[in-house]
Amino acid sequence: MPKTTLTISSTLRAGLSALTKSMATELAPDNVLVNALLPGHVQTDRQDHLNQVRAQEEGTTPAEYAARAQQHIPLRRFGTPREIGDVVAFLCSERASYLTGTSLQVDGGLIGSTF
């Protein structure tokens, strides 16, 4: 479900999802695969910065904020850049040769929608 605080992001993601599907259909006859990767929270410098900003807004520490945020993720942790890279490697491999027009959530189960 789209969050009210992420209106622009939610709108853009919906548009990108439609673009992914449209491009996949258009380019499939040429054996070009088009997929979208939708990463969730990944432990990067950007995530650390966001944790600091949000912790300051809430009057807590970045570690306390991060621990609380991770409790909303079914896997109870942030992803790693390696985990995102592994999914990208799969999408670029021959094993994904029949996968096109897909928006793949790599978010530890955070997004609750089924499509």
C-alpha positions as CSV (number, residue, x, y, z in Angstrom):
1,M,0.0,0.0,0.0
2,P,1.4,3.4,-0.9
3,K,2.4,5.6,2.1
4,T,1.0,9.1,2.3
5,T,4.5,10.4,3.0
6,L,5.9,8.9,-0.2
7,T,3.3,10.2,-2.8
8,I,5.9,11.1,-5.4
9,S,7.9,7.9,-4.9
10,S,4.8,5.8,-5.1
11,T,3.6,7.5,-8.2
12,L,7.0,7.2,-9.9
13,R,7.2,3.5,-9.0
14,A,3.8,2.8,-10.5
15,G,4.9,4.5,-13.7
16,L,8.2,2.6,-13.8
17,S,6.4,-0.6,-13.3
18,A,4.1,0.1,-16.3
19,L,7.0,1.2,-18.4
20,T,8.9,-2.0,-17.5
21,K,5.9,-4.1,-18.6
22,S,5.4,-2.1,-21.8
23,M,9.0,-2.2,-22.8
24,A,9.2,-5.9,-22.1
25,T,6.2,-6.6,-24.4
26,E,7.6,-4.3,-27.1
27,L,11.1,-5.7,-27.0
28,A,10.4,-9.4,-26.4
29,P,10.3,-10.3,-30.1
30,D,13.9,-9.1,-30.3
31,N,14.8,-11.4,-27.3
32,V,15.4,-8.3,-25.1
33,L,14.4,-8.9,-21.5
34,V,13.2,-5.9,-19.4
35,N,12.8,-6.2,-15.6
36,A,12.8,-3.8,-12.7
37,L,14.5,-4.4,-9.4
38,L,12.8,-2.8,-6.4
39,P,15.2,-2.9,-3.5
40,G,14.1,-2.2,0.1
41,H,16.3,-0.9,2.9
42,V,19.9,-1.8,2.1
43,Q,22.8,-1.2,4.6
44,T,24.7,1.5,2.7
45,D,26.1,4.9,3.5
46,R,22.8,6.4,2.4
47,Q,20.9,4.2,4.8
48,D,23.3,5.3,7.6
49,H,22.7,8.9,6.7
50,L,18.9,8.4,6.7
51,N,19.1,6.7,10.1
52,Q,21.0,9.6,11.5
53,V,18.5,12.2,10.1
54,R,15.5,10.3,11.3
55,A,17.0,9.5,14.7
56,Q,17.8,13.2,15.2
57,E,14.2,14.1,14.3
58,E,12.9,11.6,16.9
59,G,15.5,12.5,19.5
60,T,17.1,9.0,19.6
61,T,20.3,7.4,18.4
62,P,20.9,6.1,14.9
63,A,21.4,2.6,16.2
64,E,18.1,2.8,18.2
65,Y,16.3,4.1,15.1
66,A,17.7,1.4,12.9
67,A,16.8,-1.4,15.3
68,R,13.2,-0.1,15.4
69,A,13.0,0.3,11.6
70,Q,14.3,-3.3,11.1
71,Q,11.4,-4.6,13.2
72,H,9.0,-3.6,10.4
73,I,10.9,-5.8,7.9
74,P,9.8,-9.4,8.1
75,L,13.4,-10.6,7.9
76,R,14.1,-8.2,10.8
77,R,17.2,-6.7,9.1
78,F,18.4,-4.4,6.4
79,G,19.6,-6.1,3.2
80,T,23.2,-6.0,2.1
81,P,24.6,-4.6,-1.2
82,R,25.8,-8.1,-1.9
83,E,22.3,-9.5,-1.7
84,I,21.0,-6.9,-4.2
85,G,24.0,-7.7,-6.5
86,D,23.2,-11.4,-6.3
87,V,19.7,-10.7,-7.6
88,V,21.1,-8.5,-10.4
89,A,23.5,-11.2,-11.3
90,F,20.7,-13.7,-11.5
91,L,18.7,-11.3,-13.8
92,C,21.7,-11.0,-16.1
93,S,22.2,-14.7,-16.2
94,E,21.0,-17.4,-18.6
95,R,18.9,-18.8,-15.8
96,A,16.6,-15.7,-16.1
97,S,16.2,-16.1,-19.8
98,Y,12.4,-16.5,-19.6
99,L,11.8,-13.7,-17.1
100,T,10.6,-10.4,-18.6
101,G,8.2,-7.6,-17.6
102,T,8.7,-8.3,-13.9
103,S,9.1,-5.9,-11.1
104,L,11.1,-7.9,-8.5
105,Q,10.9,-6.8,-4.9
106,V,14.1,-7.5,-3.0
107,D,13.1,-6.0,0.4
108,G,13.1,-8.7,3.0
109,G,9.4,-9.1,2.7
110,L,8.6,-5.4,3.6
111,I,6.1,-4.7,0.9
112,G,2.9,-6.6,1.8
113,S,1.1,-6.5,-1.5
114,T,0.9,-9.6,-3.7
115,F,1.4,-7.7,-7.0
